[in-house]
Amino acid sequence: MKLLIIEGTSTSGKTTLANILDKKLNVSGRSSRLVREDKTLMPVLKSDDPAVHVEHIEKIIASISKEDYEFVITDRFHLTSAAVCNMPESDFSKIEDSLLNFDPLIVFLEIDSDKLGSRIFEAMKHRDPSWNEHVTSKGTKEEITSWYLKTQEKLLSRIDTSRLKHLKFNATDSNYEKIAKEIIKEII
């Protein structure tokens, strides 16, 4: 089994890309399962306790290990948890040791820093009210933009310390079909 971990800050297109990859893999006759962020991140998003995040990730890893798919795609996973709770390096390393059993590939979607704020505010026009509440809890427009830029920087920093193979894509232009084709070429 190959584990595809789709990461990036909010509005980078993780869910869109994960859906495209899942569909392309299934259409090509490959078995895949998509684990959405309501399972990977949302249950622990409000916790800043690394132990809570580690325990949750370990449960997902145990569940994935019982799967019989060629590919499992996660919409966010250990990088986001590590950034959210400032996970100690020792815990991060332990999780990655477990993930190495799944031939993992992290796909990171980056947004140009001068475009990230406008993407966040544009997304607020069509996203769920609870997401909008989460965003506005960060403060003023400037504080919100700064928070998401810092989050992207934290994620990029964690990628740099990760031992897992990874691909970085600039997703500012939202060309997810092109990105998906490049990933499929890499994994098949």
N, C-alpha and C positions, 0 to 999 in steps of 0.2 A: 504494500500500500504506500502511496505517495501522499504526503500531507502538504497541501497548499495553504499557506497562511497569508491572508490578504490584510495588509495593514496600511494605515495612513490616518491623518487627522479627519475630523468631521468634514463632510462635503467633498472629500477627495474622490469619491466614486467607488468605494470598497464594495458596497452592496450591489451596485450595478455591474461591476466587473465580476464579482463572485457568481451572480446570476448568469452572465454571459458564458463564463467558463463552464459552469455546471451544465448548461444547455449544450454547448459545443461538445463537451466530453460525452454526454449521453447520446447525442445525435451521431457521433462517430463510433458508437458501439462500446464505449468505455463506461464502466459503472462508476458513478460518483455520488457523493452525498454532500450536501451543503449544510453546514452548521452555522446558523445565523447568529448575529450579535445579541439577540434576545436570550440566547443560551450561553454565549462565550463571555460577554462583558456585562450586560445589563444587570444580572443578579448581584454583582459585586461593585457596580460603578460608584455607589455612594460611600463605599468603605475605603478608608485610607490605611487599613491594617494589612500589611503584606501577608500575614498568615491566612487571612480570609481569602485573599486572591490566590495564594499558592494552593490552598485546599481545594478551591473551586477548579483551578486549572488541572490539578491532579485527578479530580473526578472526571473531567472531560477527557483527559488522556486515557484513563481506564476504560471509559465508554468507547472511545475511538478504537482502542486495541482489540475490542470484540467485534468490530465491523469487518465485513467481507466485501469491501469496495476496492477498486483499483485506485481511486482518488477520494480523499476527504478534503473539502475546502472549508476553511473557517473564515468567517467575516469578523476580523479582529481576533486576537488571542493574547499570547503572553507578553508581547511588546507593549500593547496598550495597558494591560494590567500593571506591568512594571513601571510605566510612566505615571499612571494614575496614583499609585500608592508609594512611589519612590522605593521600589523593591530592592532589598540588598543584593549585591552582586552574587553572593553565595546562593541565595534562593533562585535567582535568575539562571545561574549556571546549572543548578540541580534540575530545573525544569527543562533546560535545553538538553541535558544528558538524556532525559526521558524521550524527548522529541526526536533525537537522532535515530531512534528505532523505526521511524516512519519515513525515511528518505525525504526530509522536509525541504520546502522551498518557501522562503518569505518573499512576497511580492509587496513592495512598498510604493504607494502612490503619493507623490509629492505635489504640492501646489505652490506656484510662485508666490513668494511672500507678499508681493504688492497686490495680489489678486485674492488672497485668502479671506480677508475681511468682507469684501463685497460678495464672495460666494456664500459665506455664512449668512449674511443678511438677506440675500436672494432666496436662500433655502428656507428661511423663516416664513416666507410667503406661502409655502406649500407643505411644510412639515407639520407633524403632530404638535398640538398645543403643549404637551408635556416636554417635547424637545425645545420648543421656544422658551418655556419656563427655565429649563436647564441653561440655555444660552444666556438669557437675560440676567440670570443669577450671578453672572460673571461681572456685571457692572455696566458702565457706559459703553458706547460703541468702541471707543479707543481701548478700554480695558478688555472688552470681549475679543477684539482683534488681537491684542497683545497676548491674551491667554491662549488663543488657538495657535498663534505663531510659536509661543513657548512650548506648547504641546507637540507641535510638529518637530521642533528642535530636539525635545526630549526623545521622541521616537527615533529620529535620525541618529542620535547619540547611542541609543540602545542597539540599533542596527549595527553600528560600528563596533560594538563590543560583542555582538552575537557570533557564535561559532557556526550558525546555520547558513547554508547557501542562501543568497538573496539577490533579487533583481530590483532595481529602483527605476521607476518610470515617472516622468513629469506628466501629470494628468490634468494640467491647467486647461488644455484644449478639449478635455472630455472625450478623447478619441479612444474609447474603451474597446471597440472592435479591433483596432490595430494592436492595442496592448494585449488583448486576449490571444490574437494570432501569434504574437511573439512568444507568449508564455506557452502556448500549445506546442510551438516548434521546439521549445526548450525541454518540455517534459515528455514528449512522445517520440 
